[in-house]
Amino acid sequence: MISQIRDRVFALLVIAAATVSLTANAAPNNCAGVAAVSTASGKPASGATSHNSAAPDNDNDDDKDSAPLKPGESYHLIGFGLSGSKHIDADALIAALPQHKGDPITAAQIKADTDTIKKALTARHVHFAEVTTTFLQRVGPGHFIWVLWDIQHIDAFSRGPYQGLWAFGGQTFSGNKALTNEQLEKAIDLKLGERVREGAISDARTGMEQAYDKIFPGKPVKIAVTLKLSLKPSRVATFAWRITEPPSK
């Protein structure tokens, strides 16, 4: 099983060193012993390699730079990673994919896996603008790669005017009858003073909808939110949730 700690390492590695989306062509430098690979071309991005001993599974300083795939060749999978929501079991979703560590894998298979991940996230009420896919190819022969997915949410805190450092200042609920305030707070899993990150509202809604699924399976619950932002004495965001539950029989 892939631990949550390793998923966080994946996310940090992607952000700090080698984020390359499905449509991106630019490659960053100082990529901690791996070569960023564009999923569009399947070729290692130029200028993206660095011989850093911190790279995953890269303990051979004499490896030559990675060559592009030849016709008929496949990548070799080191592992998958999935990050971006606290309300999904990333290990379970990854374990259900047909490829596993050490298997050969093609760009077409990775695209199919990405579609599978998106469908699974949608089924679990994860609201996303996109799921970006990143290849991290180990420097050297063999075309060994990590495949990393990151959920890109869309909500107020992913838009320009609201971006920045906000602290969570609390929340209120109205319209909820089937679930108590305490149950909804547990489903959302936000702590006072915690940093409100991009996608926090979207992810909170996921947690509540998953909780309501147990009470009203197959029935939609409408959830709206009003933000209150305080700039002084510090940047604090509070949420007021308005919930419309399905009619009870």
C-alpha positions in Angstrom: 0.0 0.0 0.0 1.2 3.5 -0.8 1.2 5.5 2.4 -0.2 9.0 2.9 3.3 10.2 3.8 4.7 9.1 0.4 1.7 10.8 -1.4 2.7 14.0 0.4 6.3 13.5 -0.8 5.1 13.0 -4.3 3.1 16.2 -4.1 6.1 18.2 -2.8 8.3 16.7 -5.4 5.9 17.7 -8.2 5.4 21.2 -6.9 9.0 22.0 -6.1 10.7 20.2 -9.0 8.9 18.9 -12.0 5.3 19.6 -12.5 4.4 18.9 -16.1 0.7 18.6 -17.0 -0.8 16.8 -19.9 -0.8 20.0 -22.0 2.5 21.5 -20.7 5.6 21.6 -22.8 7.9 23.5 -20.5 10.2 21.6 -18.2 11.7 22.8 -14.9 15.3 22.5 -13.9 16.8 21.0 -10.8 14.6 18.0 -10.9 16.1 16.0 -8.1 17.5 13.1 -10.2 14.6 12.6 -12.5 13.6 13.8 -15.9 10.2 15.4 -16.3 8.4 13.8 -19.2 5.6 15.4 -21.2 2.7 13.1 -21.4 1.8 14.6 -24.8 5.0 13.6 -26.5 6.3 10.8 -24.3 9.8 12.3 -24.6 12.0 13.5 -21.7 11.8 17.2 -21.3 15.1 18.9 -22.1 17.1 20.5 -19.3 15.2 18.7 -16.6 17.7 16.3 -15.1 19.9 16.6 -12.1 22.1 14.0 -10.5 20.8 14.3 -7.0 21.0 11.3 -4.7 17.6 12.2 -3.2 15.8 10.9 -6.3 13.6 7.8 -5.9 15.3 4.5 -6.7 18.2 6.4 -8.3 21.5 5.2 -6.6 23.6 5.0 -9.8 25.5 8.2 -10.4 27.0 6.8 -13.6 23.6 6.5 -15.3 23.4 8.1 -18.7 20.7 10.7 -19.5 17.4 9.0 -20.4 16.9 8.4 -24.1 13.5 8.8 -25.7 11.3 5.7 -26.2 11.9 3.8 -29.4 9.0 2.3 -31.4 7.6 -0.7 -29.5 9.3 0.2 -26.2 7.4 0.8 -23.0 8.0 2.7 -19.7 8.6 0.6 -16.6 6.4 1.6 -13.7 8.0 2.5 -10.3 4.8 3.6 -8.8 1.6 5.7 -8.8 0.7 8.7 -6.6 -2.6 10.5 -6.1 -3.0 13.7 -4.1 -5.4 16.7 -3.7 -8.3 15.4 -1.5 -8.5 14.3 2.2 -11.7 12.5 1.5 -10.6 9.7 -0.7 -8.7 6.4 -0.2 -5.9 7.0 -2.7 -4.3 3.6 -1.9 -7.5 1.8 -2.8 -8.0 3.7 -6.1 -4.4 3.0 -7.1 -4.6 -0.7 -6.1 -7.6 -1.1 -8.4 -5.6 -0.1 -11.5 -4.4 -2.9 -13.8 -0.7 -2.0 -13.6 1.5 -2.4 -10.6 5.2 -1.7 -9.7 7.6 -3.2 -12.2 5.0 -3.6 -15.0 5.6 -2.2 -18.4 3.3 0.7 -19.2 2.6 2.9 -22.2 1.4 6.5 -22.5 -2.0 5.1 -23.8 -2.4 2.9 -20.7 -1.6 5.9 -18.5 -4.3 7.9 -20.3 -6.7 5.1 -19.7 -5.7 5.0 -16.0 -6.3 8.7 -15.8 -9.8 8.3 -17.1 -10.4 5.5 -14.6 -9.2 7.7 -11.8 -11.4 10.6 -12.9 -14.5 8.4 -13.0 -13.7 7.0 -9.5 -13.3 10.5 -8.1 -16.6 11.7 -9.6 -18.3 8.7 -8.1 -17.0 9.8 -4.7 -18.2 13.4 -5.1 -14.8 14.9 -5.7 -15.4 18.1 -7.5 -12.4 19.0 -9.7 -11.5 21.3 -12.5 -8.9 18.9 -13.8 -6.7 16.0 -12.7 -3.2 16.7 -13.9 -0.9 13.9 -14.8 2.9 14.1 -14.3 5.6 11.7 -15.4 8.8 11.6 -13.4 11.3 9.5 -15.3 14.4 8.2 -13.5 17.7 9.3 -15.1 19.4 6.4 -16.8 18.4 3.5 -19.0 15.2 1.5 -18.7 12.6 4.3 -18.9 11.5 3.9 -15.2 8.8 6.3 -14.3 6.6 7.5 -11.5 3.1 8.5 -12.6 1.6 11.2 -10.3 -2.0 12.6 -10.4 -3.0 15.8 -8.6 -6.6 16.9 -8.2 -7.1 20.5 -9.2 -10.1 21.9 -7.4 -12.1 25.0 -8.5 -13.8 27.2 -5.9 -13.5 30.7 -4.4 -10.1 30.0 -2.9 -8.6 28.9 -6.3 -9.6 32.3 -7.8 -7.3 35.3 -7.7 -9.1 37.6 -5.3 -9.2 34.9 -2.6 -5.8 33.3 -3.0 -3.2 33.7 -0.3 -2.8 32.7 3.3 -6.1 32.4 5.2 -6.7 30.8 8.5 -9.9 28.8 9.2 -12.0 30.7 11.7 -15.0 28.4 12.0 -18.3 27.5 10.3 -22.0 27.4 10.8 -24.7 25.2 9.3 -28.4 25.7 8.5 -31.0 23.3 6.9 -29.4 20.1 8.2 -31.7 17.8 10.0 -30.5 14.3 9.2 -26.9 15.1 10.2 -25.9 17.1 13.2 -23.5 20.1 13.1 -20.9 17.9 14.9 -21.3 15.1 12.3 -20.8 17.6 9.4 -17.8 19.2 11.1 -16.2 15.7 11.4 -17.0 15.0 7.7 -15.4 18.3 6.6 -12.3 17.8 8.8 -11.2 21.4 9.1 -9.5 22.6 12.3 -9.6 26.1 13.8 -6.5 28.0 12.7 -5.7 25.6 9.9 -4.6 27.1 6.7 -7.4 27.4 4.1 -5.9 26.0 1.0 -7.0 26.2 -2.6 -9.9 23.9 -3.0 -10.8 23.8 0.7 -14.5 24.6 0.0 -14.7 22.0 -2.8 -13.1 19.4 -0.6 -15.3 20.2 2.3 -18.4 19.7 0.1 -17.0 16.3 -0.9 -16.8 15.3 2.8 -20.4 16.4 3.5 -21.8 14.7 0.4 -20.1 11.5 1.2 -21.6 11.6 4.7 -25.1 12.3 3.3 -24.7 9.3 0.9 -25.0 7.0 4.0 -28.3 8.7 4.9 -29.8 9.4 1.5 -28.1 6.9 -0.9 -28.5 8.0 -4.5 -30.2 11.2 -3.7 -28.5 14.6 -4.3 -28.0 17.1 -1.4 -27.7 20.8 -2.3 -24.9 22.6 -0.5 -24.2 26.3 -0.7 -21.7 28.4 1.2 -21.3 32.1 2.1 -17.8 33.3 3.0 -16.9 35.8 5.6 -13.3 37.1 5.2 -11.7 39.2 7.9 -8.4 41.0 7.1 -7.8 42.4 10.6 -6.1 41.6 12.9 -5.4 38.6 10.7 -6.7 37.0 7.5 -9.4 34.7 8.8 -12.1 32.9 6.7 -15.3 31.6 8.2 -17.9 29.5 6.3 -21.7 29.6 6.5 -23.1 26.4 5.0 -26.7 26.2 3.7 -27.9 22.7 3.1 -31.0 21.4 1.4 -31.6 17.8 2.2 -33.8 15.4 0.2 -37.4 14.9 1.5 -37.6 12.2 4.1 -40.2 9.5 3.7 
